[in-house]
């Protein structure tokens, strides 16, 4: 009897194993491969998948020293589904902490990859050098890589500097911008890159390449160095590859080429990392929007060519981050170029309310998807606020509040939701508490300043302050390009009982060609001066709704907009 039971158990286990194995195969008999799998060169689709799940956790490596914080960050990564961890191991100018950083970087990488081996960790080599590098010994393998006789010496800070003295002490006394044409700089950068690759890092951000390469015509020296790093990673990397990026959108690895054919041009970097360049809205204190061609933003502008990963694209993939560069400009609340409302980008973001931050992230993610398939919003998870702390927080921290992080900002679940499965259909309700649910609006739109008592207690009402064709545009959620509008309801307060102040409505499939749309219009039962506009049955593929105000400023005021949407296969 016992034998018979054992046979049944063994057969059952074998059946289970076969069934599990079968689950890994598709109908053609090939093993199902993860969308994040690669060994060696990476496909364009795989690179974009990684970038679409990128989150910036500044110096994740140092959290290895605190078990509770380390546990929280591992939980955050698993909960959100992050696949590319930006700036996970860095040194800015405090190179005296180098060994501690590398130790933490290795141990944290091990913990992250034990949890999810598909994750790419990004290190960074910035546009910095400091006198403290004089205490770092140069291993023999660094000299050997460059065909030099090994010496028993340390790196030399002075040997990395621009000979003409430019950018000396740029980051403080004894902290400068290195010159990439100096061999010592290349030795130092290769040393750092190799150590990161050996620890399992598969992405390295190279900072402000142009700043370090002002004497490097055609980026010749940069390309030589990066080829060394790539060659080492191809042989020794954990998946035989390393992604290299920078704050640069102009570098090719084809000195002297005059070809205008994109496929003939070899790109230096795999992707580009760049600030968001969010534009402050002067009539809406604290608020910002993303906009094509604002300042030096390069939405839709990345160069194309033969990617180092082996495929040709008309535009290089890129990451957009909420960048840090000081905190505030000395005038918080006052916008200047590159300082939205007086802050750097991440400090501006951190100083917003919980609701606004979370709604703005949703807006920005959707806006970038809509405007450029090559762009991806890198979610902020941990970043310095410089001289602009929020309460006791010197860092923005998206993680859910916990014993380890009692005062964090708690945007974690929003990130998870944004990256989650898009809803097939739904309704967007906009009560105009802010502008994050609008897609775009003209420059002379304002919140009506008159008391709400005359408008049913409605505190926020959007109107025009000029009579020059002012408008606001709404859109369906991107939903992988399949989102379309299926209906709307717009609640409007009219200060003048005159048909000439009526709003005009337009619809579009592409935000380029709009056609007029006539909605149903009826008086609201709740107030004599309130009108309800409703619409549905739009032309096929309608994604945008444009509402144009009359030339009578303030005569019509939008109090609430409801949009119905659905996803369709076009």
Number of C-alpha atoms within 10 A of each C-alpha: 6 7 8 9 10 11 12 12 12 12 12 12 12 12 12 12 12 11 11 11 11 14 11 12 13 11 8 7 9 9 13 13 11 9 12 17 13 16 11 15 17 20 16 17 11 15 20 21 16 19 26 23 21 28 26 21 24 24 22 26 24 21 19 22 14 11 10 14 18 20 14 20 18 16 15 19 23 15 13 19 18 23 22 26 27 28 24 27 27 25 19 14 21 15 20 16 11 17 11 13 19 20 16 20 28 21 15 24 24 15 16 21 14 11 14 16 14 18 24 26 27 29 29 25 23 21 21 23 29 25 18 18 19 17 14 16 13 19 15 14 13 20 15 11 14 15 9 11 11 14 11 8 13 13 20 21 21 19 14 24 25 21 11 7 10 13 16 18 15 12 16 10 10 15 20 25 23 27 27 28 21 17 15 19 23 22 19 20 19 21 18 18 25 19 14 26 27 15 20 22 29 23 25 26 23 21 19 16 21 19 16 22 20 14 15 17 11 17 22 17 18 21 20 12 18 19 15 16 22 21 14 20 25 18 12 15 22 18 18 18 25 28 21 23 24 24 19 19 22 15 20 21 20 17 13 7 11 9 10 8 9 16 16 15 22 20 26 25 26 22 27 21 22 22 21 26 28 21 20 22 18 15 12 13 12 19 21 20 20 19 18 14 12 14 12 12 18 20 22 18 14 19 19 22 20 23 24 20 18 13 13 19 17 14 20 23 25 29 23 24 22 21 19 18 17 17 23 24 20 12 12 16 16 17 19 13 12 20 24 27 26 22 30 25 25 27 31 26 24 22 18 15 11 14 11 17 19 20 16 21 20 19 20 20 21 21 22 21 19 17 14 15 16 22 28 26 24 25 25 24 25 22 22 20 27 17 15 23 17 15 8 8 15 16 21 23 23 22 23 18 16 13 10 15 15 11 15 18 21 19 21 21 16 17 24 18 12 16 16 11 9 14 12 13 17 15 15 15 14 17 19 19 16 18 21 21 20 16 20 18 18 14 15 17 21 21 21 19 12 12 12 13 9 12 21 15 9 16 17 22 23 24 26 28 18 17 13 15 14 20 21 19 19 20 27 26 28 19 19 12 16 16 24 25 31 23 17 19 19 19 19 26 26 21 15 14 11 9 9 11 18 20 19 15 20 17 26 22 19 12 14 9 9 16 14 12 18 14 17 11 14 11 14 15 10 9 12 13 18 21 20 19 19 17 19 16 9 16 14 12 18 21 25 22 26 23 21 20 27 23 19 17 18 26 23 26 24 26 23 20 21 17 22 18 23 19 21 13 7 9
